[in-house]
Amino acid sequence: MSLSKQLLILISALFLLIFGVNLILSINNTRTYLETESQSHAQDTATSLGLSLSPYMKNPSDPTIKAMISAIFDMGYYGEIRLLDASGKELIGLANDKKAEGVPAWFIDYLPLSPAVASSEISSGWTISGVVYVTVNPAFGYSSLYRQTQTALYYSLMVLAISMLLLLLLLRMTLASLKRLDQLAQQIADGHFETITPLPWTSEVKSVATSMNIMSQKIKGTISALNSKLEMTAGKLLRDELTGLYKKSVFETDMNHLIMEHGDAFLQIIKLDSLPELVKERGSDAIDELLQKVAGLLRKQAQTYPSSAIKAYRFYGGEFALLIETNDMAQIEAICQSLSDDFTELGKHFGKPDLAHIGIAPVNLVETPERTLIAAQEAYEQARLIGANSYHIRAERRYARDISAWKALVFDCIDHARYTLIYTGKTHAYQRHGVIMEEAVLQVRDAEGELVAIAPFISIAEKYAKIVDLDKGVVQQVLEHIRTSGIQHAIAVNLSTRSIKNAEFMSWLATLLKSSPVAARQLVFSFSAYAVCKDTDTYVSFFYSLHQWGGRVMIKRFEPQSMPLEINQQLKPDFVRLARDIGNGVSQSHKKLTFAHTLQEMCRLMDIAVLAESIQSDQDNQALNNIGIVGASRQ
């Protein structure tokens, strides 16, 4: 029950009690007053009548006596008037049994009036000649008391209603500030650090609001500082310290994303063949200078062709790569020729005419990134055979399986549910020593029983709009596995962006989660950080809807280059899982440890659980435990 209702009920009860007591006291006082007045009136009448009859009591049969008594009695206020002689004999007796009109019987029974009876002795000279008794009719008293009670009740109810209305308005004004405080607390919990302005006028609430504002700004400042620290650490993790180019781990992520997006691109591998000889002949400063100049040449290509997304990487030693998002073969030729000329000039400067060779291969969208990398390596070997600082472009796309075969395989597997799920990567909690979740991983085999690469399978399914049916089937299989195997922990299920954009799928998912407590409690829907970053608005809407239905969500493969960290404040996922490359080696890398620790601190403030994936060494596992990571899977 809300505070406003509690206060309203409490104060209303007090008001009712006060008005009730006042009403009862008012009625009792009125009744006492009427009884007193009736008694006084009866006594006055008896005394007056006794004095009036005194001269005529010498002759009790005198008609004037009866006429005088009847005149008084006919006024209607009296229930009975009796005249007795000195011996006690009744000379005259008049009675009136008139009832109170309009007064309910229950009122008379509940508030009885004592009958007012008075008497007066009548003297004739020095002797008592008779006694007159006067009884007042209570009907008039009941009528007056009933009218008075009605009036008091009506006015009391009117005052009560006005008081309640004023009380309600006052409570609304007072509690509006508390409602603003509650909204601010909810905003802080959701990662939005606002302040209350203007401050409430109630001193106590104003003090609380001021404290809330200070707390909100401090948390905002803390998260901002953590964000800056994460960005700085992320930059160091992403880029090679010597050349400033991206590392190989970034390349691998970019390749996976490119394949999932069906983009046209070429991979260019550059190797400095003369580097081993230069290491022997020259010092480290000369080698560093050479590597930095090569990095400068690669960056120049990105500036020369701004319309194409060109990203440069340094793998290790003298091995570099360019990822060029274009399908323009003439542009690829121009880039290769330009680099070949640049390497020739650079080789002269270092006394090595044959400095480097370049191998180029198209990114194969229906094969794994590893096969594309192998194709570029083969092209590089061909370039070495051509001549000094030469290049070779492997223009043809050799597919182990052509697009039509892939399409047929995908449709057949999804339509007939010819796929299986394996459950891997049990994430164990560090503190509770129990399993938090494991992940459902799709496996598909072709007609020969060979495992099919999942990345191109999913890519083709998305391209031909079969991914929605696949996601539904996977969710249903996972639920069946939970029920039949008695699973108690959560299971992470991957969903595609196309599915959560599909209205029919969203309606199906809402019905499932609302009707199945198991689904809402144990399914954790998983998305890569890169996919979330590519379509943030869609995921913000989906995460919000999912939480309204009681579901949970995880952002996986979280790494520095995957998404801006402040997006977490908009999405508010339940779990964030670090990329494998971040978790492994964390005990030996200050940069990785700083990144993981800072992310953990920021997520803790937003009530997000941070997990790690496929941790290999005990040292890394212990390091993650020490910085507060919730749990990790081991490899």
C-alpha positions in Angstrom: 0.0 0.0 0.0 1.3 3.4 -0.9 2.3 6.0 1.7 -0.4 8.4 0.5 -3.1 5.8 1.1 -1.7 4.8 4.5 -1.6 8.5 5.6 -5.0 9.1 4.1 -6.5 6.1 6.0 -4.8 7.0 9.2 -5.7 10.7 9.3 -9.3 9.8 8.0 -9.7 7.4 10.9 -8.5 10.1 13.4 -10.9 12.6 11.8 -13.8 10.2 12.0 -13.0 9.4 15.6 -12.9 13.0 16.5 -16.1 13.9 14.6 -17.8 10.8 16.0 -16.9 11.7 19.6 -18.0 15.4 19.1 -21.3 14.3 17.5 -22.0 11.9 20.4 -21.1 14.6 23.0 -23.3 17.1 21.2 -26.3 14.8 21.1 -25.9 13.9 24.8 -25.6 17.5 25.8 -28.7 18.4 23.8 -30.6 15.5 25.4 -29.5 16.7 28.9 -30.5 20.2 28.0 -33.9 19.2 26.8 -34.5 17.0 29.9 -33.5 19.9 32.2 -35.7 22.4 30.2 -38.6 20.0 30.4 -38.2 19.6 34.1 -38.0 23.3 34.6 -41.0 23.9 32.3 -43.1 21.3 34.2 -42.2 22.9 37.5 -43.0 26.4 36.3 -46.3 25.2 35.0 -47.2 23.3 38.2 -46.3 26.3 40.4 -48.2 28.8 38.2 -51.2 26.5 38.0 -51.2 25.9 41.8 -51.2 29.7 42.4 -53.9 30.2 39.9 -56.2 27.5 41.4 -55.7 28.5 45.0 -58.7 31.0 45.3 -61.0 28.4 43.8 -60.1 25.3 45.8 -62.6 26.2 48.5 -65.2 24.8 46.1 -63.5 21.8 44.3 -66.5 21.5 42.0 -66.2 25.0 40.7 -66.1 24.7 36.9 -63.5 27.4 36.7 -60.9 25.0 38.0 -61.4 22.5 35.2 -61.5 25.4 32.6 -58.2 26.7 33.8 -56.5 23.3 33.8 -58.0 22.4 30.4 -56.7 25.7 29.0 -53.2 24.9 30.1 -53.4 21.3 29.0 -54.8 22.1 25.5 -51.5 23.9 24.7 -50.3 20.3 23.8 -46.9 20.3 25.6 -48.1 18.2 28.5 -48.6 14.5 28.7 -50.6 14.5 31.9 -52.1 17.0 34.4 -53.7 15.7 37.6 -55.4 17.6 40.4 -55.8 15.9 43.8 -57.6 17.1 46.9 -56.1 17.2 50.4 -57.1 13.6 51.0 -55.4 12.4 47.8 -58.6 12.0 45.8 -58.2 12.8 42.1 -60.5 15.7 41.2 -59.3 16.2 37.6 -57.1 14.0 35.4 -56.2 14.9 31.8 -53.8 12.7 29.7 -52.2 13.1 26.2 -50.5 10.1 24.5 -49.4 12.0 21.4 -46.4 10.4 19.7 -43.4 12.3 18.2 -44.1 12.6 14.4 -41.2 11.8 12.0 -38.9 10.4 14.7 -37.9 6.7 14.1 -38.6 4.2 16.8 -34.9 3.2 16.9 -33.9 6.7 17.7 -36.3 6.8 20.7 -35.1 3.5 21.9 -31.4 4.5 21.5 -31.8 7.9 23.1 -34.6 7.7 25.7 -35.7 11.0 27.4 -36.6 10.8 31.1 -40.1 12.1 31.6 -40.3 15.5 33.4 -42.8 15.4 36.3 -43.4 18.3 38.7 -45.9 19.0 41.4 -47.2 22.0 43.4 -49.3 22.2 46.6 -52.3 24.4 46.6 -53.0 26.4 49.8 -56.2 27.9 50.9 -55.4 30.2 53.8 -53.2 28.2 56.2 -54.3 24.8 55.0 -53.3 22.6 52.1 -56.4 22.1 49.9 -54.8 20.1 47.1 -51.8 19.1 44.9 -51.4 19.5 41.2 -49.1 17.2 39.1 -47.8 18.2 35.7 -46.0 15.8 33.3 -44.4 17.2 30.1 -45.1 15.2 26.9 -41.6 13.8 25.7 -42.8 13.8 22.0 -41.7 17.4 21.6 -38.4 16.7 23.2 -37.8 13.8 20.8 -38.6 15.9 17.8 -36.2 18.7 18.9 -33.5 16.2 19.7 -33.9 14.4 16.3 -33.8 17.6 14.4 -30.8 18.7 16.3 -29.1 15.4 15.7 -29.8 15.6 12.0 -28.4 19.1 11.8 -25.3 18.2 13.7 -24.7 15.1 11.6 -25.1 16.9 8.3 -22.8 19.7 9.3 -20.3 17.2 10.7 -20.3 15.2 7.4 -19.9 18.4 5.4 -17.0 19.5 7.5 -15.5 16.0 7.3 -15.8 16.0 3.5 -14.2 19.4 3.2 -11.4 18.4 5.6 -10.8 15.2 3.7 -10.6 17.1 0.4 -8.1 19.6 1.9 -6.2 16.7 3.4 -6.0 14.9 0.1 -4.7 18.1 -1.6 -2.2 18.6 1.1 -1.0 15.0 0.9 -0.7 15.2 -2.9 1.4 18.4 -2.6 3.6 16.8 0.2 4.0 13.4 -1.4 4.6 14.7 -4.9 8.1 15.4 -3.7 8.5 11.8 -2.4 7.3 10.6 -5.8 10.0 12.7 -7.5 12.5 11.1 -5.1 11.2 7.6 -6.1 11.5 8.5 -9.8 15.0 9.8 -9.3 16.0 6.6 -7.4 14.6 4.5 -10.3 16.5 6.7 -12.8 19.7 6.2 -10.9 19.1 2.4 -10.8 18.5 2.5 -14.6 21.8 4.4 -15.1 20.3 7.9 -15.7 21.8 10.2 -13.2 19.4 13.2 -13.1 18.8 15.7 -10.3 15.6 17.1 -8.6 15.0 20.8 -9.5 13.5 22.8 -8.0 13.9 21.4 -4.5 10.8 20.5 -2.5 9.5 23.1 0.0 9.1 20.6 3.0 12.3 20.9 5.0 12.8 17.2 5.7 12.0 16.1 2.1 14.2 19.0 0.8 17.1 17.6 2.8 16.6 14.1 1.4 16.3 15.5 -2.1 19.5 17.4 -1.7 21.3 14.2 -0.6 19.8 12.3 -3.5 21.1 15.0 -5.9 24.6 14.8 -4.4 24.6 11.0 -4.6 23.3 11.0 -8.2 26.1 13.4 -9.3 28.7 11.5 -7.5 27.7 8.2 -9.1 27.5 10.0 -12.5 31.0 11.4 -11.9 32.3 7.9 -10.9 30.8 6.2 -13.9 32.2 9.0 -16.2 35.6 8.5 -14.7 35.4 4.7 -15.1 34.2 5.3 -18.7 37.2 7.5 -19.4 39.5 4.9 -17.8 37.9 2.1 -19.9 38.3 4.1 -23.1 42.0 4.8 -22.3 42.6 1.1 -21.4 40.6 -0.1 -24.4 42.7 2.0 -26.8 45.9 0.4 -25.4 44.4 -3.1 -25.7 43.2 -2.6 -29.3 46.3 -1.0 -30.9 49.9 -2.1 -31.3 52.0 0.2 -29.1 54.8 0.7 -31.6 52.8 1.3 -34.8 49.4 2.4 -33.5 47.7 -0.1 -35.9 45.0 -2.5 -34.7 46.0 -5.9 -33.3 45.2 -9.3 -34.8 42.5 -9.9 -32.2 40.6 -6.9 -33.7 41.1 -8.3 -37.1 39.6 -11.6 -36.2 36.5 -9.8 -34.8 36.2 -7.6 -37.8 36.3 -10.6 -40.2 33.5 -12.4 -38.3 31.4 -9.3 -38.4 32.0 -8.7 -42.1 31.0 -12.2 -43.0 27.8 -11.9 -40.9 26.9 -8.7 -42.8 27.4 -10.2 -46.2 29.8 -7.4 -47.1 32.1 -7.3 -50.2 35.7 -7.0 -49.1 39.3 -8.0 -49.8 42.0 -9.1 -47.4 45.5 -8.0 -48.0 48.5 -9.7 -46.3 51.8 -7.8 -46.2 55.0 -9.4 -45.0 58.4 -7.8 -44.6 60.6 -10.6 -45.9 63.8 -8.7 -45.2 63.0 -8.1 -41.6 65.1 -11.0 -40.2 68.2 -9.8 -42.1 67.6 -6.2 -40.9 67.4 -7.4 -37.3 70.8 -8.9 -37.6 72.3 -5.9 -39.4 70.8 -3.0 -37.6 69.8 -2.0 -34.1 66.3 -2.0 -32.6 65.8 1.7 -33.3 66.2 1.2 -37.0 63.7 -1.7 -36.9 61.2 0.3 -35.0 61.6 3.1 -37.5 61.0 0.6 -40.4 57.8 -0.8 -38.8 56.5 2.7 -38.1 57.1 3.8 -41.7 55.3 0.7 -43.0 52.3 1.5 -40.7 52.3 5.1 -42.1 52.2 3.7 -45.6 49.2 1.6 -44.7 47.4 4.5 -43.1 48.0 6.6 -46.2 45.9 4.1 -48.2 42.9 4.7 -45.9 43.2 8.5 -46.4 43.6 8.0 -50.2 40.3 6.1 -50.5 38.0 7.6 -47.9 34.9 6.2 -49.6 36.0 2.6 -48.8 36.4 1.3 -45.3 40.1 0.4 -45.1 41.4 -0.8 -41.8 45.1 -1.6 -41.1 46.4 -4.2 -38.7 49.8 -5.4 -37.4 49.7 -9.1 -36.6 53.2 -9.7 -35.2 56.8 -8.9 -36.2 56.8 -7.8 -39.8 53.3 -9.2 -40.8 50.6 -6.6 -41.5 47.1 -6.7 -43.1 44.6 -4.5 -44.7 40.9 -5.2 -44.7 39.3 -3.2 -47.6 35.5 -3.1 -47.9 34.9 -2.7 -51.6 34.1 -4.8 -54.7 36.0 -2.5 -57.0 38.9 -4.6 -58.5 40.5 -1.5 -60.1 40.8 0.1 -56.7 42.4 -3.0 -55.3 44.9 -3.0 -58.1 45.7 0.7 -57.5 46.2 0.1 -53.8 48.5 -2.9 -54.4 50.6 -1.0 -57.0 50.9 2.0 -54.8 52.1 -0.1 -51.9 54.5 -2.0 -54.1 56.0 1.3 -55.3 56.2 2.6 -51.7 57.9 -0.5 -50.5 60.5 -0.2 -53.3 61.4 3.3 -52.2 61.4 2.3 -48.5 63.6 -0.7 -49.3 66.2 1.6 -50.9 66.3 3.7 -47.8 67.1 0.6 -45.7 69.3 -1.1 -48.3 66.9 -3.9 -49.0 65.6 -3.7 -52.6 63.3 -6.7 -52.0 61.6 -5.5 -48.8 58.1 -7.0 -48.8 55.4 -8.9 -50.7 51.7 -8.6 -50.8 49.0 -11.3 -51.1 45.3 -10.4 -51.7 42.2 -12.6 -51.5 38.5 -11.8 -51.6 36.7 -12.3 -48.3 34.8 -15.5 -48.6 31.3 -15.0 -47.2 30.4 -18.7 -47.2 33.6 -19.9 -45.6 35.3 -19.4 -42.3 37.6 -16.4 -41.8 40.5 -18.9 -41.4 40.0 -20.1 -45.0 40.0 -16.5 -46.3 43.3 -15.9 -44.4 44.8 -19.1 -45.8 43.8 -17.9 -49.3 45.6 -14.6 -48.8 48.6 -16.4 -47.5 48.7 -18.5 -50.6 48.5 -15.3 -52.7 51.4 -13.9 -50.8 53.5 -17.0 -51.6 52.6 -16.4 -55.3 53.8 -12.8 -55.0 57.2 -13.9 -53.7 57.6 -15.9 -56.9 56.8 -12.9 -59.1 59.5 -10.5 -58.1 60.8 -7.8 -55.7 58.0 -6.0 -53.7 55.5 -7.7 -55.9 51.8 -8.5 -55.2 49.4 -11.2 -56.3 45.6 -10.9 -56.3 43.6 -14.1 -56.0 40.6 -12.8 -57.8 38.5 -16.0 -58.0 36.3 -17.0 -55.1 36.7 -20.7 -54.5 33.9 -22.0 -52.4 33.9 -25.5 -51.0 30.2 -25.2 -51.5 28.5 -22.8 -53.8 25.6 -20.4 -52.8 22.9 -22.6 -54.2 24.2 -25.6 -52.3 24.4 -23.6 -49.1 20.9 -22.4 -49.6 19.5 -25.9 -50.2 21.4 -27.1 -47.1 20.1 -24.3 -44.9 16.5 -24.7 -46.0 16.5 -28.4 -45.6 18.1 -28.4 -42.2 15.8 -25.7 -40.8 12.6 -27.0 -42.4 13.2 -30.5 -41.1 14.9 -29.5 -37.9 18.0 -31.4 -38.9 20.3 -29.7 -36.4 21.3 -30.5 -32.9 22.3 -28.4 -29.9 25.2 -29.0 -27.6 25.5 -27.4 -24.2 29.0 -26.1 -23.5 30.8 -23.5 -21.4 29.3 -24.0 -18.0 29.8 -20.7 -16.2 30.6 -21.4 -12.5 29.9 -18.7 -9.9 33.0 -17.7 -7.9 31.2 -17.0 -4.6 28.3 -19.5 -4.7 30.3 -22.3 -6.2 27.4 -23.3 -8.4 26.6 -23.2 -12.2 25.2 -19.9 -13.3 24.6 -20.8 -16.9 25.8 -22.7 -20.0 25.3 -21.9 -23.7 23.3 -23.7 -26.3 25.5 -24.1 -29.4 24.1 -25.0 -32.8 25.6 -28.0 -34.7 24.7 -28.8 -38.3 26.0 -31.7 -40.5 25.8 -32.1 -44.2 24.6 -35.1 -46.2 28.0 -36.8 -45.7 27.8 -36.3 -41.9 30.5 -33.6 -41.9 30.1 -30.7 -39.5 29.2 -27.5 -41.3 30.8 -24.1 -40.4 28.1 -22.3 -38.4 29.1 -18.7 -39.3 28.2 -19.1 -43.0 25.2 -21.3 -42.2 23.8 -18.5 -40.0 24.8 -15.9 -42.6 22.9 -17.7 -45.3 19.9 -18.3 -43.0 19.7 -14.6 -42.3 20.1 -13.6 -46.0 17.2 -15.8 -47.0 14.9 -15.0 -44.0 15.1 -18.5 -42.5 16.7 -17.4 -39.3 13.4 -16.7 -37.6 12.3 -20.3 -38.0 15.7 -21.4 -36.8 15.6 -19.2 -33.7 12.1 -20.5 -32.8 13.2 -24.1 -33.2 16.3 -23.6 -31.0 14.3 -22.0 -28.2 11.8 -24.8 -28.2 14.6 -27.4 -28.1 16.3 -25.7 -25.2 13.1 -25.6 -23.2 12.5 -29.3 -23.9 16.0 -30.0 -22.7 15.5 -28.0 -19.5 12.3 -29.9 -18.7 13.5 -33.4 -19.6 16.9 -33.1 -18.0 15.8 -31.2 -14.9 18.2 -28.3 -15.5 18.1 -25.7 -12.8 20.6 -23.2 -14.0 20.2 -20.7 -16.9 20.9 -21.5 -20.6 22.1 -18.8 -23.0 20.3 -18.9 -26.3 21.6 -16.8 -29.3 19.1 -14.8 -31.3 19.6 -12.9 -34.5 18.8 -9.2 -35.2 16.4 -10.2 -37.9 14.4 -12.2 -35.5 13.9 -9.5 -32.9 12.8 -7.2 -35.7 10.2 -9.7 -36.8 6.7 -8.8 -35.3 5.5 -12.4 -35.5 8.5 -13.7 -33.6 8.2 -11.0 -31.0 4.5 -11.9 -30.4 5.5 -15.6 -30.2 8.3 -14.8 -27.7 6.0 -12.6 -25.5 3.4 -15.3 -25.3 6.1 -17.9 -24.5 7.7 -15.9 -21.7 4.4 -14.8 -20.1 2.9 -18.3 -20.1 6.1 -20.3 -19.2 7.8 -19.6 -15.9 10.6 -21.9 -16.9 11.3 -19.9 -20.0 11.3 -16.6 -18.2 13.5 -17.9 -15.3 16.0 -20.0 -17.1 16.4 -18.7 -20.7 19.0 -15.9 -21.2 18.9 -14.5 -24.7 22.4 -13.7 -25.9 23.7 -11.2 -28.4 27.2 -10.2 -29.5 28.3 -6.7 -28.5 29.0 -5.9 -32.2 25.5 -6.8 -33.3 24.0 -4.6 -30.5 26.2 -1.7 -31.4 25.2 -1.9 -35.1 21.5 -1.4 -34.3 21.3 0.1 -30.8 17.8 1.5 -31.1 16.4 -1.9 -32.0 18.1 -3.6 -29.1 17.1 -0.9 -26.6 13.5 -1.5 -27.5 13.9 -5.3 -27.4 15.7 -5.3 -24.0 13.0 -3.2 -22.5 10.2 -5.4 -23.8 12.1 -8.5 -22.7 12.4 -7.2 -19.2 8.7 -6.3 -19.1 7.9 -9.9 -20.0 10.2 -11.2 -17.2 13.0 -12.3 -19.5 16.8 -11.9 -19.2 19.5 -10.9 -21.7 23.3 -11.1 -22.0 25.8 -9.2 -24.2 28.6 -11.5 -25.1 32.0 -11.1 -26.6 32.4 -7.8 -24.9 35.7 -6.2 -25.9 37.0 -2.7 -26.3 36.3 -2.3 -30.0 32.9 -3.9 -29.9 30.7 -1.1 -28.6 30.8 2.2 -26.7 30.7 1.4 -23.0 28.0 4.0 -22.2 25.5 2.0 -24.3 25.2 -0.3 -21.3 23.4 2.5 -19.5 20.7 2.5 -22.2 20.4 -1.3 -22.6 20.7 -2.4 -18.9 21.5 -6.0 -19.8 21.4 -8.6 -17.0 24.8 -10.1 -18.0 27.9 -8.9 -19.8 30.4 -11.6 -20.9 34.0 -10.6 -21.6 35.6 -11.7 -24.9 37.9 -14.7 -24.5 41.0 -12.6 -25.5 40.3 -10.3 -22.5 39.9 -13.0 -19.9 42.8 -15.1 -21.0 46.1 -13.7 -20.0 44.5 -11.2 -17.6 46.9 -12.1 -14.8 49.9 -11.3 -17.0 48.6 -8.2 -18.6 48.1 -5.0 -16.6 46.0 -3.5 -19.4 43.6 -6.4 -19.5 43.3 -6.5 -15.8 42.6 -2.8 -15.6 40.0 -3.1 -18.3 38.2 -6.0 -16.7 38.3 -4.4 -13.2 37.0 -1.1 -14.4 34.2 -2.7 -16.4 33.3 -4.8 -13.3 33.2 -1.6 -11.2 31.0 0.2 -13.6 28.6 -2.7 -14.2 28.3 -3.2 -10.4 27.0 0.3 -10.1 24.4 -0.5 -12.7 23.5 -4.0 -11.2 24.9 -5.9 -14.2 26.7 -9.2 -13.7 30.0 -9.5 -15.5 31.1 -13.0 -16.6 34.2 -14.4 -18.3 34.5 -17.1 -21.0 36.8 -20.1 -21.6 39.5 -19.2 -19.1 42.5 -21.5 -19.5 44.9 -20.9 -16.6 44.3 -21.0 -12.8 46.1 -17.7 -12.4 43.7 -15.9 -14.8 40.8 -17.6 -13.0 42.0 -16.4 -9.6 42.7 -12.9 -10.9 39.1 -12.6 -12.3 37.8 -13.8 -9.0 39.8 -11.2 -7.1 38.5 -8.3 -9.0 34.9 -9.3 -8.4 33.8 -11.0 -11.7 30.7 -13.0 -10.9 31.7 -16.2 -12.7 33.6 -17.8 -15.5 33.7 -20.9 -17.7 36.9 -22.9 -18.0 38.5 -24.4 -21.1 
